[in-house]
Amino acid sequence: QVQLVESGGGSVQAGGSLRLSCAASGYKYSGRSIGWFRQAPGKEREGVAAIYSGGGSTYYADSVKGRFTISQDNAKDTVYLEMNSLKPEDTAMYYCAAGLYVNPARILLQQAYHYWGQGTLVTVSS
């Protein structure tokens, strides 16, 4: 049983910061890549950021680049999404997902991922 558990969501004012965590367990193999996705009401789920477990290459959506940072702890069991300078348009349910050998061209596409967490809600007020 592969489990991904997100935490760290909450309600903040615009300009504030949050750090989301994705804790992984139950893997037979390395997840190879972890992606963060978000979905706001009435919108498609979109890729926000992703990281390769081994090499550490990172990818970001244009809308969050320079504000969000994805990182992995030393044990590679937990992936973080540091979110700074939050805007109301960042309000969404945030999900982490794990994939195996995800092609860089698909790194921010939800279809590329095998396992998903339950989501954590981020609300940014103006």
C-alpha positions in Angstrom: 0.0 0.0 0.0 1.6 3.2 -1.2 0.6 6.2 0.9 1.1 9.9 0.3 0.0 12.2 3.1 0.0 15.9 2.6 0.0 18.4 5.4 0.5 22.1 6.1 -2.4 23.6 4.3 -4.4 26.4 6.0 -5.7 29.9 5.6 -3.4 32.8 5.2 -3.6 36.4 4.1 -2.1 37.5 0.8 1.6 37.9 1.0 1.9 35.2 3.6 3.7 31.9 3.5 3.0 28.2 4.0 5.0 25.0 3.8 3.3 21.9 2.5 4.7 18.5 3.3 4.2 15.2 1.4 5.2 12.2 3.4 5.6 8.9 1.5 5.5 5.4 2.7 4.9 1.9 1.4 7.0 2.2 -1.7 8.8 -0.8 -3.1 11.0 1.5 -5.2 11.9 5.1 -5.2 9.1 7.3 -6.4 11.5 8.9 -8.9 9.5 12.0 -9.1 7.1 13.9 -6.8 4.7 16.5 -8.2 2.6 19.0 -6.5 -0.8 19.8 -8.2 -3.6 22.1 -7.3 -7.2 22.4 -8.3 -9.4 25.3 -7.7 -13.2 25.2 -8.1 -14.2 25.2 -11.7 -10.7 24.8 -12.9 -8.6 21.9 -14.2 -6.1 20.3 -12.0 -2.7 21.9 -12.8 0.9 21.0 -12.1 2.6 23.4 -9.7 6.0 22.0 -9.1 7.9 18.7 -9.3 11.2 17.2 -8.3 13.2 14.1 -9.3 14.0 12.0 -6.3 17.5 11.1 -7.4 19.0 14.0 -9.3 17.0 16.8 -7.7 16.0 18.6 -10.9 13.0 20.8 -10.2 10.2 22.2 -12.4 7.7 25.0 -11.7 4.6 26.4 -13.3 5.1 29.9 -14.6 2.5 31.1 -12.2 4.5 30.1 -9.1 8.1 30.4 -10.3 10.1 32.5 -8.0 7.5 32.2 -5.2 7.3 28.5 -4.6 10.2 26.1 -3.9 10.0 22.3 -4.0 12.6 20.3 -2.0 13.3 16.9 -0.6 14.7 15.9 2.8 17.9 14.0 3.3 16.1 10.7 3.8 14.0 11.3 0.6 10.9 10.3 2.5 9.3 13.8 2.6 8.9 16.4 -0.1 8.1 20.0 0.8 6.5 22.9 -1.1 7.5 26.2 0.3 5.0 28.8 -0.8 5.9 32.5 -0.3 4.2 35.7 -1.4 0.9 33.9 -1.6 -1.9 35.4 -3.7 -5.6 34.8 -3.6 -5.3 33.0 -7.0 -3.2 30.4 -5.2 -6.3 29.2 -3.3 -6.9 25.6 -4.2 -6.8 22.0 -3.0 -3.1 20.9 -3.2 -2.2 17.4 -4.0 1.1 15.6 -4.0 1.7 12.7 -6.4 4.4 10.2 -7.1 5.5 8.7 -10.4 8.1 6.4 -11.8 10.4 7.5 -14.5 8.3 10.4 -15.5 9.5 12.1 -18.7 10.6 15.7 -18.1 8.1 16.8 -20.8 5.3 15.3 -18.7 6.6 16.2 -15.3 3.8 18.7 -14.5 1.0 16.6 -16.1 -1.2 14.7 -13.7 -1.6 11.8 -16.2 2.1 10.9 -15.6 1.6 10.1 -11.9 0.8 6.8 -10.3 0.0 7.6 -6.7 -1.9 10.5 -5.1 -2.4 12.0 -1.7 -5.7 13.1 -0.3 -5.1 16.8 -0.7 -4.6 19.7 1.7 -6.6 22.9 1.3 -4.8 26.3 0.9 -6.9 29.4 1.2 -5.4 32.8 0.6 -7.5 35.8 1.5 -7.1 39.3 0.2 
